[in-house]
């Protein structure tokens, strides 16, 4: 596709349930990022992939959060036993790892609401 | 990891006045620098970026930023703002070696008539 696609755009789930958020990066982009943005805050880093591997997952808040990118393209952010504090907009971005074209392109985000 | 500090959480300014949004960063390795803008209920858009070369970079909508390596700053400026510039502005730093990118907490620019 032309841009970064995130699905679903909105997700409402009950406390304690499991959710999966999907990110389709721009074709050919090797770097993929997940951020979380709460109201009035900046994007908070969660995890960053180069290819299939997680280059840095230090931003994942606890072991309820996990992300995969098995084929180096689509990524899924998984949240187990959701809590109300997990409510936020989850942003995905991708970039081409090339010095002259370095720029991260963002999706529209998935708004997660835990009730 | 690298980090970003945006010194002002909110900047109110009157229309046609100049504005400067401040950004300082910390990193032990070489970095690229970015400013993104987020209009109400919209996604993040790139405003401008510094990769190398001239330290003064120009972006969209009349914005510019200056990279100052000695002060580890990348302040955003516009000589005359419009009502339509009202938005949240985010400074970001990316490690050159691997594209790992982190954001500041944001500055809310409110342009008043």
Contacts between the chains, C-beta under 8 A, distances in Angstrom:
chain1	res1	chain2	res2	distance
A	31	B	99	4.4
A	33	B	101	6.3
A	35	B	103	7.2
A	40	B	106	7.9
A	40	B	108	7.8
A	41	B	105	6.3
A	41	B	106	6.9
A	42	B	6	7.6
A	42	B	90	5.5
A	42	B	103	4.6
A	42	B	104	5.5
A	42	B	105	4.2
A	42	B	106	4.3
A	43	B	44	7.4
A	43	B	90	6.9
A	43	B	103	4.5
A	44	B	103	7.8
A	45	B	101	7.8
A	45	B	102	5.4
A	45	B	103	7.3
A	48	B	99	7.8
A	48	B	100	5.4
A	48	B	101	7.5
A	50	B	98	6.4
A	50	B	99	7.3
A	55	B	98	6.2
A	55	B	100	6.6
A	56	B	1	7.2
A	56	B	100	5.7
A	58	B	1	7.0
A	91	B	43	7.8
A	91	B	44	7.2
A	93	B	44	7.8
A	93	B	101	7.7
A	95	B	99	5.5
A	95	B	101	7.7
A	97	B	98	7.7
A	97	B	99	5.3
A	99	B	51	6.9
A	99	B	96	7.5
A	100	B	51	7.5
A	102	B	32	5.6
A	102	B	49	7.4
A	102	B	51	6.0
A	102	B	94	6.7
A	102	B	99	6.7
A	103	B	34	7.5
A	103	B	46	5.8
A	103	B	49	6.2
A	104	B	34	7.6
A	104	B	46	7.9
A	104	B	92	7.7
A	104	B	94	7.4
A	104	B	99	7.9
A	104	B	101	5.7
A	105	B	46	7.9
A	106	B	36	7.8
A	106	B	43	5.3
A	106	B	44	4.3
A	106	B	45	7.9
A	107	B	43	6.9
A	108	B	43	4.8
A	109	B	43	6.4
